[in-house]
Amino acid sequence: MKDKVLIVEDEKDTRFILEKLFSRNNYEVASAVNGQEALEVLKTFSPKVILADWTMPVLDGLALCNILKNDEKHKLVYFIILTARSSLKDRIMGLDVGADDFLVKPVENQELLARIRSGVRIFNLQNELRSVEHSKAVIEMACTIGHKINNPLSSLVLLIKNIENELPEKEKAIISDDLASVNEAIDRIKKFANELNHLQNPEVIGYYEEKRMIKTD
């Protein structure tokens, strides 16, 4: 699968050249003429790197960067500002809103491609770390839930056993089907708690509509 790059550039010729350059180097490319259009593109296109011109009408590159870096869905996308500005003050301003890299126009093609490759690597590493942290958090949560279930479950098992032992055989026979259903339900809860306590590779699956759940078996 090709890595995706979004170009946000209002100058038609520059945008065309960048599209051809990235396409020839095996990237899947989408483009937008300003930041506002880029936000629309991002609803259906998920890039690893965004290359955006600083100065554009409607919504410039810096404003776009600021919006995306405050959006949980897009904050890890590697954001490169392409600009004619080269002063330290401008770079500091860009870094303050979360830009990951700066390229000063005109930029040499090989340097640009090197920065894109670097951005893709950083994006991948950040997502791997996030995945590891997410899995760790899910496992810790599952173990906590399993432990919290086991404590009252043990009390419930003892209580049911005491009730069974104290019931006369005649009454026990009358509710035997109900007792069997209760014990079956207890066994299912025990099995679930055990699966939670021994969860190793958590997998989140679709459940209903937009709801998701942890797969345990």
Phi and psi restraints in degrees (value plus and minus 20) as a CYANA .aco file:
   2 LYS   PHI     -95.5   -55.5
   2 LYS   PSI     123.7   163.7
   3 ASP   PHI     -91.9   -51.9
   3 ASP   PSI     123.5   163.5
   4 LYS   PHI    -121.6   -81.6
   4 LYS   PSI     118.9   158.9
   5 VAL   PHI    -150.8  -110.8
   5 VAL   PSI     114.5   154.5
   6 LEU   PHI    -128.3   -88.3
   6 LEU   PSI     106.2   146.2
   7 ILE   PHI    -121.7   -81.7
   7 ILE   PSI     107.6   147.6
   8 VAL   PHI    -141.2  -101.2
   8 VAL   PSI      82.5   122.5
   9 GLU   PHI    -171.3  -131.3
   9 GLU   PSI     106.2   146.2
  10 ASP   PHI    -104.2   -64.2
  10 ASP   PSI     -38.3     1.7
  11 GLU   PHI    -103.4   -63.4
  11 GLU   PSI      96.2   136.2
  12 LYS   PHI     -77.7   -37.7
  12 LYS   PSI     -68.1   -28.1
  13 ASP   PHI     -84.9   -44.9
  13 ASP   PSI     -62.5   -22.5
  14 THR   PHI     -82.7   -42.7
  14 THR   PSI     -63.1   -23.1
  15 ARG   PHI     -81.3   -41.3
  15 ARG   PSI     -63.0   -23.0
  16 PHE   PHI     -82.5   -42.5
  16 PHE   PSI     -63.7   -23.7
  17 ILE   PHI     -83.8   -43.8
  17 ILE   PSI     -63.1   -23.1
  18 LEU   PHI     -85.6   -45.6
  18 LEU   PSI     -60.5   -20.5
  19 GLU   PHI     -79.4   -39.4
  19 GLU   PSI     -65.9   -25.9
  20 LYS   PHI     -85.5   -45.5
  20 LYS   PSI     -61.7   -21.7
  21 LEU   PHI     -80.7   -40.7
  21 LEU   PSI     -68.1   -28.1
  22 PHE   PHI     -91.7   -51.7
  22 PHE   PSI     -58.2   -18.2
  23 SER   PHI     -82.6   -42.6
  23 SER   PSI     -61.7   -21.7
  24 ARG   PHI     -86.2   -46.2
  24 ARG   PSI     -43.1    -3.1
  25 ASN   PHI    -121.8   -81.8
  25 ASN   PSI       5.9    45.9
  26 ASN   PHI      50.4    90.4
  26 ASN   PSI      12.0    52.0
  27 TYR   PHI    -124.2   -84.2
  27 TYR   PSI     128.1   168.1
  28 GLU   PHI    -107.1   -67.1
  28 GLU   PSI     103.8   143.8
  29 VAL   PHI    -138.3   -98.3
  29 VAL   PSI     118.7   158.7
  30 ALA   PHI    -149.0  -109.0
  30 ALA   PSI     138.0   178.0
  31 SER   PHI    -161.6  -121.6
  31 SER   PSI     138.6   178.6
  32 ALA   PHI    -164.9  -124.9
  32 ALA   PSI     133.3   173.3
  33 VAL   PHI    -110.5   -70.5
  33 VAL   PSI     -31.6     8.4
  34 ASN   PHI    -183.0  -143.0
  34 ASN   PSI     155.5   195.5
  35 GLY   PHI     -83.6   -43.6
  35 GLY   PSI     -56.7   -16.7
  36 GLN   PHI     -83.5   -43.5
  36 GLN   PSI     -63.7   -23.7
  37 GLU   PHI     -86.7   -46.7
  37 GLU   PSI     -54.6   -14.6
  38 ALA   PHI     -81.3   -41.3
  38 ALA   PSI     -58.3   -18.3
  39 LEU   PHI     -82.8   -42.8
  39 LEU   PSI     -55.1   -15.1
  40 GLU   PHI     -89.7   -49.7
  40 GLU   PSI     -62.3   -22.3
  41 VAL   PHI     -81.0   -41.0
  41 VAL   PSI     -58.7   -18.7
  42 LEU   PHI     -87.6   -47.6
  42 LEU   PSI     -31.1     8.9
  43 LYS   PHI     -90.6   -50.6
  43 LYS   PSI     -44.0    -4.0
  44 THR   PHI    -147.3  -107.3
  44 THR   PSI     -23.2    16.8
  45 PHE   PHI    -149.2  -109.2
  45 PHE   PSI     106.6   146.6
  46 SER   PHI    -136.3   -96.3
  46 SER   PSI      70.2   110.2
  47 PRO   PHI    -101.5   -61.5
  47 PRO   PSI     138.0   178.0
  48 LYS   PHI    -109.4   -69.4
  48 LYS   PSI     -47.3    -7.3
  49 VAL   PHI    -154.0  -114.0
  49 VAL   PSI     118.8   158.8
  50 ILE   PHI    -138.0   -98.0
  50 ILE   PSI     107.9   147.9
  51 LEU   PHI    -130.5   -90.5
  51 LEU   PSI      94.0   134.0
  52 ALA   PHI    -149.3  -109.3
  52 ALA   PSI     114.4   154.4
  53 ASP   PHI     -88.6   -48.6
  53 ASP   PSI     123.7   163.7
  54 TRP   PHI     -89.1   -49.1
  54 TRP   PSI     -72.1   -32.1
  55 THR   PHI    -114.5   -74.5
  55 THR   PSI      88.2   128.2
  56 MET   PHI    -166.2  -126.2
  56 MET   PSI     134.8   174.8
  57 PRO   PHI     -93.3   -53.3
  57 PRO   PSI     146.6   186.6
  58 VAL   PHI      48.9    88.9
  58 VAL   PSI     -85.3   -45.3
  59 LEU   PHI    -166.9  -126.9
  59 LEU   PSI      94.7   134.7
  60 ASP   PHI    -101.6   -61.6
  60 ASP   PSI     155.5   195.5
  61 GLY   PHI     -82.9   -42.9
  61 GLY   PSI     -57.8   -17.8
  62 LEU   PHI     -88.7   -48.7
  62 LEU   PSI     -61.2   -21.2
  63 ALA   PHI     -85.0   -45.0
  63 ALA   PSI     -59.3   -19.3
  64 LEU   PHI     -82.5   -42.5
  64 LEU   PSI     -64.8   -24.8
  65 CYS   PHI     -78.5   -38.5
  65 CYS   PSI     -64.4   -24.4
  66 ASN   PHI     -80.3   -40.3
  66 ASN   PSI     -62.2   -22.2
  67 ILE   PHI     -84.2   -44.2
  67 ILE   PSI     -67.1   -27.1
  68 LEU   PHI     -90.7   -50.7
  68 LEU   PSI     -55.9   -15.9
  69 LYS   PHI     -91.8   -51.8
  69 LYS   PSI     -32.9     7.1
  70 ASN   PHI    -123.4   -83.4
  70 ASN   PSI      -9.3    30.7
  71 ASP   PHI    -131.5   -91.5
  71 ASP   PSI     100.3   140.3
  72 GLU   PHI     -77.4   -37.4
  72 GLU   PSI     -54.1   -14.1
  73 LYS   PHI     -89.5   -49.5
  73 LYS   PSI     -52.0   -12.0
  74 HIS   PHI    -137.7   -97.7
  74 HIS   PSI     -17.2    22.8
  75 LYS   PHI     -84.9   -44.9
  75 LYS   PSI     -45.4    -5.4
  76 LEU   PHI    -107.3   -67.3
  76 LEU   PSI     -27.9    12.1
  77 VAL   PHI     -81.8   -41.8
  77 VAL   PSI     112.1   152.1
  78 TYR   PHI     -95.5   -55.5
  78 TYR   PSI      99.6   139.6
  79 PHE   PHI    -130.9   -90.9
  79 PHE   PSI      96.9   136.9
  80 ILE   PHI    -128.7   -88.7
  80 ILE   PSI     106.3   146.3
  81 ILE   PHI    -111.8   -71.8
  81 ILE   PSI     107.7   147.7
  82 LEU   PHI    -126.0   -86.0
  82 LEU   PSI     100.0   140.0
  83 THR   PHI    -171.3  -131.3
  83 THR   PSI     138.0   178.0
  84 ALA   PHI    -109.2   -69.2
  84 ALA   PSI     -29.9    10.1
  85 ARG   PHI     -98.6   -58.6
  85 ARG   PSI     114.0   154.0
  86 SER   PHI    -148.5  -108.5
  86 SER   PSI     -15.2    24.8
  87 SER   PHI     -94.7   -54.7
  87 SER   PSI     133.9   173.9
  88 LEU   PHI     -81.6   -41.6
  88 LEU   PSI     -57.0   -17.0
  89 LYS   PHI     -80.2   -40.2
  89 LYS   PSI     -63.0   -23.0
  90 ASP   PHI     -86.0   -46.0
  90 ASP   PSI     -61.1   -21.1
  91 ARG   PHI     -83.5   -43.5
  91 ARG   PSI     -61.8   -21.8
  92 ILE   PHI     -82.5   -42.5
  92 ILE   PSI     -61.1   -21.1
  93 MET   PHI     -80.3   -40.3
  93 MET   PSI     -63.7   -23.7
  94 GLY   PHI     -85.8   -45.8
  94 GLY   PSI     -62.2   -22.2
  95 LEU   PHI     -84.5   -44.5
  95 LEU   PSI     -54.1   -14.1
  96 ASP   PHI     -84.1   -44.1
  96 ASP   PSI     -49.0    -9.0
  97 VAL   PHI    -113.3   -73.3
  97 VAL   PSI     -20.2    19.8
  98 GLY   PHI      87.4   127.4
  98 GLY   PSI     -12.3    27.7
  99 ALA   PHI     -80.3   -40.3
  99 ALA   PSI     119.3   159.3
 100 ASP   PHI    -109.3   -69.3
 100 ASP   PSI     -44.6    -4.6
 101 ASP   PHI    -178.2  -138.2
 101 ASP   PSI     139.0   179.0
 102 PHE   PHI    -148.8  -108.8
 102 PHE   PSI     120.0   160.0
 103 LEU   PHI    -150.0  -110.0
 103 LEU   PSI     108.3   148.3
 104 VAL   PHI    -114.2   -74.2
 104 VAL   PSI     108.0   148.0
 105 LYS   PHI     -88.8   -48.8
 105 LYS   PSI     125.9   165.9
 106 PRO   PHI     -97.7   -57.7
 106 PRO   PSI     128.6   168.6
 107 VAL   PHI    -135.3   -95.3
 107 VAL   PSI     121.3   161.3
 108 GLU   PHI     -96.5   -56.5
 108 GLU   PSI     119.0   159.0
 109 ASN   PHI     -75.5   -35.5
 109 ASN   PSI     -64.3   -24.3
 110 GLN   PHI     -86.7   -46.7
 110 GLN   PSI     -56.0   -16.0
 111 GLU   PHI     -86.2   -46.2
 111 GLU   PSI     -63.1   -23.1
 112 LEU   PHI     -80.2   -40.2
 112 LEU   PSI     -65.8   -25.8
 113 LEU   PHI     -83.9   -43.9
 113 LEU   PSI     -56.5   -16.5
 114 ALA   PHI     -84.3   -44.3
 114 ALA   PSI     -60.1   -20.1
 115 ARG   PHI     -87.3   -47.3
 115 ARG   PSI     -57.7   -17.7
 116 ILE   PHI     -84.1   -44.1
 116 ILE   PSI     -65.2   -25.2
 117 ARG   PHI     -80.9   -40.9
 117 ARG   PSI     -61.1   -21.1
 118 SER   PHI     -82.7   -42.7
 118 SER   PSI     -62.3   -22.3
 119 GLY   PHI     -82.3   -42.3
 119 GLY   PSI     -60.6   -20.6
 120 VAL   PHI     -82.9   -42.9
 120 VAL   PSI     -64.3   -24.3
 121 ARG   PHI     -81.5   -41.5
 121 ARG   PSI     -64.6   -24.6
 122 ILE   PHI     -84.9   -44.9
 122 ILE   PSI     -62.5   -22.5
 123 PHE   PHI     -78.2   -38.2
 123 PHE   PSI     -66.8   -26.8
 124 ASN   PHI     -82.0   -42.0
 124 ASN   PSI     -62.9   -22.9
 125 LEU   PHI     -83.8   -43.8
 125 LEU   PSI     -62.8   -22.8
 126 GLN   PHI     -82.6   -42.6
 126 GLN   PSI     -59.5   -19.5
 127 ASN   PHI     -90.6   -50.6
 127 ASN   PSI     -55.0   -15.0
 128 GLU   PHI     -84.2   -44.2
 128 GLU   PSI     -62.7   -22.7
 129 LEU   PHI     -84.0   -44.0
 129 LEU   PSI     -61.5   -21.5
 130 ARG   PHI     -83.0   -43.0
 130 ARG   PSI     -60.1   -20.1
 131 SER   PHI     -84.0   -44.0
 131 SER   PSI     -61.9   -21.9
 132 VAL   PHI     -83.1   -43.1
 132 VAL   PSI     -65.7   -25.7
 133 GLU   PHI     -85.1   -45.1
 133 GLU   PSI     -58.7   -18.7
 134 HIS   PHI     -84.7   -44.7
 134 HIS   PSI     -64.5   -24.5
 135 SER   PHI     -82.7   -42.7
 135 SER   PSI     -61.2   -21.2
 136 LYS   PHI     -82.1   -42.1
 136 LYS   PSI     -63.2   -23.2
 137 ALA   PHI     -86.0   -46.0
 137 ALA   PSI     -59.5   -19.5
 138 VAL   PHI     -84.4   -44.4
 138 VAL   PSI     -63.9   -23.9
 139 ILE   PHI     -82.7   -42.7
 139 ILE   PSI     -64.4   -24.4
 140 GLU   PHI     -82.6   -42.6
 140 GLU   PSI     -61.3   -21.3
 141 MET   PHI     -85.1   -45.1
 141 MET   PSI     -62.9   -22.9
 142 ALA   PHI     -82.5   -42.5
 142 ALA   PSI     -63.5   -23.5
 143 CYS   PHI     -83.5   -43.5
 143 CYS   PSI     -59.7   -19.7
 144 THR   PHI     -82.9   -42.9
 144 THR   PSI     -66.2   -26.2
 145 ILE   PHI     -83.2   -43.2
 145 ILE   PSI     -64.1   -24.1
 146 GLY   PHI     -78.2   -38.2
 146 GLY   PSI     -62.9   -22.9
 147 HIS   PHI     -85.9   -45.9
 147 HIS   PSI     -62.2   -22.2
 148 LYS   PHI     -86.6   -46.6
 148 LYS   PSI     -50.9   -10.9
 149 ILE   PHI     -93.3   -53.3
 149 ILE   PSI     -61.5   -21.5
 150 ASN   PHI     -82.2   -42.2
 150 ASN   PSI     -57.9   -17.9
 151 ASN   PHI     -82.7   -42.7
 151 ASN   PSI     -76.8   -36.8
 152 PRO   PHI     -88.5   -48.5
 152 PRO   PSI     -46.0    -6.0
 153 LEU   PHI     -85.3   -45.3
 153 LEU   PSI     -59.9   -19.9
 154 SER   PHI     -82.1   -42.1
 154 SER   PSI     -61.0   -21.0
 155 SER   PHI     -85.2   -45.2
 155 SER   PSI     -59.6   -19.6
 156 LEU   PHI     -83.6   -43.6
 156 LEU   PSI     -62.5   -22.5
 157 VAL   PHI     -80.4   -40.4
 157 VAL   PSI     -65.7   -25.7
 158 LEU   PHI     -82.6   -42.6
 158 LEU   PSI     -60.8   -20.8
 159 LEU   PHI     -84.3   -44.3
 159 LEU   PSI     -63.5   -23.5
 160 ILE   PHI     -82.8   -42.8
 160 ILE   PSI     -62.2   -22.2
 161 LYS   PHI     -82.4   -42.4
 161 LYS   PSI     -61.7   -21.7
 162 ASN   PHI     -83.0   -43.0
 162 ASN   PSI     -61.5   -21.5
 163 ILE   PHI     -83.0   -43.0
 163 ILE   PSI     -63.9   -23.9
 164 GLU   PHI     -81.7   -41.7
 164 GLU   PSI     -61.1   -21.1
 165 ASN   PHI     -89.9   -49.9
 165 ASN   PSI     -50.3   -10.3
 166 GLU   PHI    -107.7   -67.7
 166 GLU   PSI     -36.7     3.3
 167 LEU   PHI     -94.8   -54.8
 167 LEU   PSI     117.9   157.9
 168 PRO   PHI     -81.7   -41.7
 168 PRO   PSI     130.5   170.5
 169 GLU   PHI     -78.1   -38.1
 169 GLU   PSI     -55.3   -15.3
 170 LYS   PHI     -84.2   -44.2
 170 LYS   PSI     -66.2   -26.2
 171 GLU   PHI     -89.5   -49.5
 171 GLU   PSI     -56.3   -16.3
 172 LYS   PHI     -82.2   -42.2
 172 LYS   PSI     -57.0   -17.0
 173 ALA   PHI     -86.8   -46.8
 173 ALA   PSI     -55.2   -15.2
 174 ILE   PHI     -84.9   -44.9
 174 ILE   PSI     -59.6   -19.6
 175 ILE   PHI    -125.0   -85.0
 175 ILE   PSI       0.3    40.3
 176 SER   PHI     -80.2   -40.2
 176 SER   PSI     -59.0   -19.0
 177 ASP   PHI     -84.9   -44.9
 177 ASP   PSI     -60.1   -20.1
 178 ASP   PHI     -85.1   -45.1
 178 ASP   PSI     -62.1   -22.1
 179 LEU   PHI     -83.5   -43.5
 179 LEU   PSI     -59.1   -19.1
 180 ALA   PHI     -84.0   -44.0
 180 ALA   PSI     -59.1   -19.1
 181 SER   PHI     -86.2   -46.2
 181 SER   PSI     -60.3   -20.3
 182 VAL   PHI     -83.4   -43.4
 182 VAL   PSI     -66.0   -26.0
 183 ASN   PHI     -85.8   -45.8
 183 ASN   PSI     -53.8   -13.8
 184 GLU   PHI     -86.3   -46.3
 184 GLU   PSI     -61.5   -21.5
 185 ALA   PHI     -84.5   -44.5
 185 ALA   PSI     -60.2   -20.2
 186 ILE   PHI     -81.2   -41.2
 186 ILE   PSI     -63.0   -23.0
 187 ASP   PHI     -81.9   -41.9
 187 ASP   PSI     -58.4   -18.4
 188 ARG   PHI     -86.0   -46.0
 188 ARG   PSI     -60.8   -20.8
 189 ILE   PHI     -85.3   -45.3
 189 ILE   PSI     -61.3   -21.3
 190 LYS   PHI     -78.8   -38.8
 190 LYS   PSI     -65.3   -25.3
 191 LYS   PHI     -81.5   -41.5
 191 LYS   PSI     -63.7   -23.7
 192 PHE   PHI     -84.2   -44.2
 192 PHE   PSI     -65.3   -25.3
 193 ALA   PHI     -81.6   -41.6
 193 ALA   PSI     -59.5   -19.5
 194 ASN   PHI     -84.6   -44.6
 194 ASN   PSI     -60.4   -20.4
 195 GLU   PHI     -83.4   -43.4
 195 GLU   PSI     -59.7   -19.7
 196 LEU   PHI     -84.6   -44.6
 196 LEU   PSI     -62.9   -22.9
 197 ASN   PHI     -87.4   -47.4
 197 ASN   PSI     -43.0    -3.0
 198 HIS   PHI    -134.3   -94.3
 198 HIS   PSI       0.2    40.2
 199 LEU   PHI     -85.0   -45.0
 199 LEU   PSI     107.5   147.5
 200 GLN   PHI    -134.4   -94.4
 200 GLN   PSI     -68.0   -28.0
 201 ASN   PHI    -143.6  -103.6
 201 ASN   PSI      62.0   102.0
 202 PRO   PHI     -81.8   -41.8
 202 PRO   PSI     115.3   155.3
 203 GLU   PHI    -146.5  -106.5
 203 GLU   PSI     106.9   146.9
 204 VAL   PHI    -115.1   -75.1
 204 VAL   PSI     107.6   147.6
 205 ILE   PHI    -143.7  -103.7
 205 ILE   PSI     139.8   179.8
 206 GLY   PHI     -87.9   -47.9
 206 GLY   PSI     123.6   163.6
 207 TYR   PHI    -140.6  -100.6
 207 TYR   PSI     -83.2   -43.2
 208 TYR   PHI    -173.1  -133.1
 208 TYR   PSI     106.0   146.0
 209 GLU   PHI      32.7    72.7
 209 GLU   PSI    -137.3   -97.3
 210 GLU   PHI    -118.1   -78.1
 210 GLU   PSI     -15.3    24.7
 211 LYS   PHI    -101.5   -61.5
 211 LYS   PSI     127.3   167.3
 212 ARG   PHI    -150.3  -110.3
 212 ARG   PSI     142.0   182.0
 213 MET   PHI    -165.5  -125.5
 213 MET   PSI     141.7   181.7
 214 ILE   PHI    -101.5   -61.5
 214 ILE   PSI     109.5   149.5
 215 LYS   PHI    -100.1   -60.1
 215 LYS   PSI     105.7   145.7
 216 THR   PHI    -132.9   -92.9
 216 THR   PSI     -33.9     6.1
